Amino acid sequence: MKLSLALVFAFVLPLIRAQVPHWGPCPEPAVQPEFNLKQFMGRWFEIAKLPAQFEKGRCIETNFTMRTDNSIRVVSSEILKGELRKIEGTGVIEDMKNPAKLGISYSYVLPYSPYWILSTDYVNSALVYSCTDILRLFHVDFAWILGRTRTLPDSTVEKAKEIFATNNIDVTRMIASRQQGCDKTL
């Protein structure tokens, strides 16, 4: 048993280096009631986030578009070391009774990761949460504040953090995303 646990930690810890694991299972936050996926589609800019190893650049944005098979084309981009980098993935509604609970995968070999829309007004901002349990002993989570523009008023960001906190999501380590100089030619 000790060897099994050691092997699990040996494989899992490198995946969560930039993240902070929390004891216990993932929280179960409330998601956007009566979520309208079609209104959510389009371009979203990352305003703030919990640190994530897979997001190291600046000018991070994601564009969501519906496919004919009702899956979602997800194209995320960032500028890293002066280069525009893009990655394409697929999103799905994981539970048709609860369409605000999406799953997104950027690889054919990896399972869908939770991508839950906790709150959105569709035209200004959205709050997104993702969490993965590790043996129900601890969890690793991600949280994003998104905007339809590259900046949001401070009051909107503070209100968003309050919503996360009300749902038992620790955002004390949330950092502002770098969205300056994004429209310049590379």
C-alpha positions, 0 to 999 in steps of 0.5 A, a space after each residue: 500500500 505504501 508503495 502504491 501511494 508513493 507511485 501515485 504521488 510520484 505521477 501526480 505531483 509533477 502535474 500539480 506543481 504550479 497549483 496548490 492542492 487542498 485537502 478533501 474532495 472538490 467543493 460542489 459549487 452552484 453553477 449558472 441556472 438556466 445556462 444558455 450555451 449559445 449565448 456563452 459562445 464567442 471570445 473570452 479574455 482571461 482577467 484573473 486566474 488561480 495559477 496554472 502550470 499550463 498558462 504561462 504567457 500573457 494575452 490569454 483568451 479562449 474562443 468557443 464555437 458550436 460544431 454541427 455535432 453539438 460539441 464545442 470547438 475550444 481554441 485557447 491562445 497566449 503570447 509566450 516569449 514573443 510567440 502566439 501559441 494556440 491549442 485547440 480542444 473539444 468541449 461537451 455538455 457533461 449533463 444535459 440537465 445541467 448544461 453549465 457543467 461542461 467538460 473540455 479536453 485538449 487531447 484525444 487521450 486525456 479525459 474531459 476536465 470539468 469546466 463549470 460556469 458558475 456565473 455569467 451575464 454572457 455580455 461582460 463576464 463569466 466565472 469558471 471553475 474546474 476541480 479534480 479529486 485525487 483519491 478523494 484525499 485532496 483536490 487540485 482546482 482552477 478558477 478563472 474570471 473571464 471578460 468579453 473585453 481585456 479588462 473589467 472594473 475592479 468592482 466586478 473582479 471583487 464581486 467575482 472573488 466573493 462568489 468563488 469564496 461563497 462557494 468554498 473556493 479558495 481564491 486567495 492566490 488568484 492573480 491578475 492576467 497580463 492583458 497589456 500590449 496584446 493587439 500589437 503585431 508580433 
